[in-house]
Amino acid sequence: MSTKHKALIVGVNLNSQDSFEESMEELKNLTEACNYEVAGRMEQNLKSIHPAYYIGTGKVEEMKPFLEELEIDVVVFNDELSPMQLKNLEKALDIIVLDRTNLILEIFAKRAKTKEARLQVDVAQLQYILPRLKGAYEALGRQGGGAGLKNRGAGEKKIELDRRRIEDQITELQKRLKEISKKREVQRKRRAKSGLPMVALVGYTNAGKSTIMNEAVEKYGADDSKKVWVKDMLFATLDTSIRKIELPNQKAFLLSDTVGFVSNLPHNLIKAFHSTLEEVREADLLLHVVDISNPDYREQMKITEDTLKQIGALDVPMLYVYNKGDLAEVEIPKLIEDKVYISAKEHIGLEILMEAIERKVFKAYKKAKFLIPFKEGEVVSHLNQNATVLNQEYKPEGTLLEVECKEKDYEKYQEYLVAEEKA
């Protein structure tokens, strides 16, 4: 079994930022998620970033013996470096240098499973490489780890790419993504036509979204093959999964598990995952999942809300799901207005979460009694599929249905309302 490559993480605390410590902790977690062992950490307080090296030249010299002593394989910086900074640092330190953006791209490249996710990551990687064409051969190697580290995706290409070829490749990949996006749009329209509300799980990566998805799937009837992969790491899953959840009272909705967020998520990555993140924007309700046991959970909530703003989803109705309450020693389960406190892993609180979802997404539903002639079988079929049927009887004149239905269906089928309903 091969040993992990050792990493040194480096950050600049610019003008004493309040969030610097949280940001460095996040960088450590990201580095470990990329399968590196974090063997050391260096930081520097500066009033402005050094234009040539990001850190000061003295710090660069100080770092050299440190790298040798700890047998460091890669240095990871806590910001996106300019092409010049990247080139200067690698030349001065004679070591592989990754910036935060490159690190996240490498994680995404390793995690991407579906064709769409792989294409999205490839586009973002090539857009990252484009302004760094000088030394592109080495940059491509870095995408997969380079210098003995496992190569992946764009990093496998060991040929020099000129600007036009990369641009052509991006254009071709975006064309293929557009075709997949069209299919996704057709699927979305089909789901919308079904009348089932869409509920999307969002939140900081590793907050427990996939665990909540799996608990809902297990509790409400689907088999284990419908569960999504869960692991205690950042960005364990990238691919959007959608499952139908059927509540005991016959109401049903679609639950979507989306990619997790992290601070300074690369802009190119957000653009590349645009069609995937459409699921969030088109949802009827967002479940903002928060790891309340994390000391930095408030900062993580802000990061999620900032990302939702970037993708135009901040106006979607939201329910806050404070997960891992057992680790935070808070009262669970508990529901206060639009806040639900649970522990998905410990199977505590899923019922009150479902009740809260039901109140949010089915609040516009109306109770009604319809007497539908036997010849209008498609109306009965539609209501059976898209409304909650409370009672069904067969009368000489037709099928008597007592339902809870959407207001648009109530209006659409008014002619079948029984006399007491019309009064």
N, C-alpha and C positions, 0 to 999 in steps of 0.2 A: 504493500500500500504506500503510495507516494505521499511525501510530506507536503503540507501547504506552503506556498510561497509567502515570504514575509513582507509585510507592508509597513511603511512609516506614513502616518497621516500628518498633514501640515495645514495650519490655518493662520490667517491674519485677523486679529481682533481690531477692526477698523473703528477708531474713535470710541472705544469701550462699548461695543454693542451689547445690549441686554441679553440677546438671544445667542450669543457666541457659544456658550458652553453647550446649549442644547443642539446647536448646529454641528459642533464637533462630535458630540455623542452620536448624532444621526450619521455623520460621516463614518464613524467607527462601525456602526451597524450595517451601513451600505457596503463597506469594504469587506466585512465578514460575510455578508450575503453574496458577495462575488467570490467567495471561497478563498480569501486571503487571510492569513493570520496577522492581526495588528500587533506588531512587535514594539512599536514606539510611537510617540507623539511629540510634535514640535509646534510651538505657536509664537507669534510675535505681535506686539502691540504697535500699530502704526497709525499715523494720521492720514496717509494716502498710500495706495498700492504702488510698489516699485514698478515702473513701466517696462523694464527689461526682464525682471526676474520674479515679479509678484511679491516676493520677500526681499529684504535688504541684502546687499552683496555680502555683508559680514555674516549674515545668517546662512547664506549659501556655503561659505567657507567653513562655518561651524558644523554644518551638516555632514560634510565629507567623511571625517573620521567616525562619526556616529553611524553612518551607513555601513561602513566596513566592520565596525565593532559588533553590530547587531545582525550582520549578514543579511541586509535588506535587499529584496529583489525588485521592489517597486515603490515609488513615492507617490502618494495620493494627495492632491491639493483640494481644499474645501471651496473652491470657486472655479468658474470656467476661466481657463487661461487663454490669453491671446496666442495666435500662432507664433509670434516672436518669443513670448515668454516660455512657451513649451519647448521651442527649439533651443533657446539659451540655457534653460535648466537641464535638458538632456545632455547638452554638450558639456556644461560645467560639472555635472554630477556623474556623467557616464553611467546612467541608469535609466530604466523605463520610468516615465513620468505620466501619470494619469491625472486629469482634472475631474471635478465632480460630474460634469456632463458626460465625459467619456466613461466614467465608472458606471453611471446609471444606464448608459447605452449598453455596456457590456453585460450588466445584470439582465436587462431586457432581452438581449440576444440569447442568453443562456436559458431564459424562462419561456420564450415564445414557443408555443406548440402548434397552433393552427396556422394555416397558410396565410390568413389575413394578418395575424400578429407578426409573423416573420417578415412579411412584406413591409409592414409599418415600421418595424425596427430597421430594416435595410435602408429604407428611405431616410430615416433620421440619422443613421450612421453616415450615409453618403453626404448628407447635408452638413454634417459636422466636419467631414474630411475636406469638403470643397474649398473653404478658405485656407486650408492648411496643406495645399498641394506641394509646397516645397518640402521635400522629405516625405512624400506621400507613401513611399514604400514602407518606411518605418511606421508611419501613422496607421496604415492598414494592418500591420503586424500587431500594433497595440490593441486594435479592436478585438482581437482574440487573445490578448495576453502577451503575444510576441515572445521572443527570446526564451523559448522553451516552455512558455505558458501555453495552455491549450488554445488553439486557434478556433475561430468561430465566425460564420457569416462572411461579412466583408473582409475580415481579417485573414481568411483563407487565401485570398487572391494575392499572389506574390509577384505581381507585375505592376509596373508603373502606369498610373492612369493619368491622362491629361484631362484638363478641365472639360473639354467637349464630351469626352467619353463618359465622365461622371454625370454631367448634366443630361446626356442622352439616357443614361441608365436610370436616373431619377425620374425622368419623363415617362419611361417605359413602365417603371414600377408604379408610379402614380396612376397610370392608365389602367393597370391591372387592379389597383386598389379601387378605382372608380367603378369598375365592373362589379367588384364584390360589394361595394357600397350600394349600388343599384339593387342588387339582390337583397341586401339587408333592408333597404327601404321598402321593397315589396313585402318582405316578411313583417315589417312594422305595420304596414297598411292592413295586412291580413289580420294581425293581432288586434289592431284598432277596430276592425270590422267585427271581430268576435265580441267586442264590448267588454272584454275583461280588463280591469284596471291594471296599470303597470306600476310596480313598486320597485325602486332601485336602491340597492345598498351602496352607500358611498362612505368615504372616510379615509383617514390616514392608513397607510399600509400596515398590515399586521394588527389591526384593531379588533379583528374577529369577524369580519364580514362573511367569509366562506364558512366559518363554523356556524354562524346563525343560519345561513342558507341550508347547510346540511341538517341542522336540527329541525328546521321547518319541513324539509323534504322527508325526513324520517318520521316526524310526528304526524304528518298529514298524508300518509299513504303511499308515497312513491317508493320504489325499491332502491337498494343501495347503489345500483348502477347509475342512478341519476344524481348521486352526490358529486361534489366538486372536490378537487385535491386541496388538502389543508396541510400546511407546515408552519411551524413557528419561526418565520423569517420574513424579511422585507420582500415584497413583490413575489410571493410564492405563486400567485396566479395572475396572468395577464389577460386571459381570454374571457370575454363576457359569456356568462352562462345564464340561461333563462329557464325557470321551472314553474310549472303550474302548481299553485297551492290551493287546496280545497278545504275550506273550513267545515266544522261539524254541521253548521246551519245551512250548508249547501252553497254558500257564497264562495266565489273563487276569484283569485287574482294571479297575475304573473309576477314572479320575483326575479329580479336581475342582479347578479353579482358582478361588479365592475372592477377595473384596475384600481389599486390603491394609490393614494397621493403621497407626496413627500415634498419638503420645501425645495424651492428652486428646481422644480421638475422642468427639464429642458424644453424650451419653447418648441423646438423642432419635433420633439416627441409628442407634445400635446397636439400639434398640427397633424402629425402622422396618424395619431389615434383618434382623429376627428370623428370618423364614422362610428367607431366603437363608443365614443363618449356621447354620441347622439342619443343613445339609450337613456342617458341620465337626463338630458334636456327634454326628452319627450315623455318622461315619466309623470304619472299622476301624483306620486308621493316619493320623497327621498327619505331613506332611513340613514341618518348621519350617525354612523357607528363610532363610538369613542372608547378608547381603552382608558377607563377612569383610574386604573391602577398605575398608569404611567405618570410620574411627577410633572411631565411637560404636556399633559393632555390638553390644557387650554391653548398652548402654542400650536399643537397639532390640529385642534379644531379651527384655529385661525388659518392655518395652511390649507385645510380642506375648503374652507369658505372662500379663500382667495382663488383657489383653483376652480371652484364652481363658478365664480365670477368671470374668470377667464373664458370658460366655455359657455357662458350665457345661461347658467342653470340656477342662479341664486334665487330666482323668483318662484321656483317650484316649491309647493308646500313641503314642509320638513318635519320629521319626528326625530328627536334626539334619542339615541339608544346608547346609554352608558353601560358598556359591557365590562366583564371581568370584575364585577362588584365584589365577588368573594375575596379577591386579592387586595382590594382597596378598603375592605372592612366597612362597607356602607350597607345600609339596609336593603336587602333584595328579597323578593321582587317588590318593586314600588313604581307607581305611576303618578306623576305630578304634572298636570296640564299636558304639555307636549314633550315631556321627558320620561323615559322608561329606564329603570335600573334593573339589570339582569346579569346572569352569568351563563352564557351559551354553553360553554364547555362543561359546566356542572349541571346543565339541564334545568336551570332555575329562571323562571320568568317568561318563557316563550308564550305561555297562554295569555298573559296580560299584554305582551307585545302584539299578539294577533288581534286582541280586542281593540287596542289602540289603533292599529292599522285599519281594522274594520270600520271604526267610527270615523276615521279620516276619509277613506276612499269610497265608502258607501253612504255617506251622509245625504247625498242628493237622491237616494233611492226612495220610491214611493210605494206604499202598499196599495194593492188594487185587486179587484175581482173581475175577471174577463170571462164572458160566455162566448166561446168561439165555435162557429158552425163546423161540422165535421169536414166540409169541403175545403176549409182553410187550414189544412194540416200543417202548412209551412209556418203559420203564425204560432201554433202550439210548439212546433219544433224550435223556432227562434227563441221563444220565451223559456223553454226548457234549457236551452244552451246559455242564454244571456241574462236570465233573471233567477232569483231565488224562489223556487216553487214551494210554497208553504202547504198547499193542499190541491189535489186534483180529483175531480169527480166527473163521471159521464152522465149527462142529462139527455132527455129526448131531443133537445134542440142543439146539443153540441157538447163541447168539453168545457167544464167550469174550472178555471184556474184561479187560485188565490196566490198572488206573487208579491215579491218586492222587486221592483224593476227600476231601471233608469228613467228619468223624467222624459227623455226623448221617446222611449218606448211607450210610456204612459200616454203621451200626446198622440203618438203614431197610431195606437190601437184603441183610441177613445170610443170608436163606434161599437166596440165589443164590451165596453164597461157595463156591468149589470146596473139595473135601475137605482139601487141604493148608493152606488158609487157616484152616479151622475148627479144625485140630489145635492 
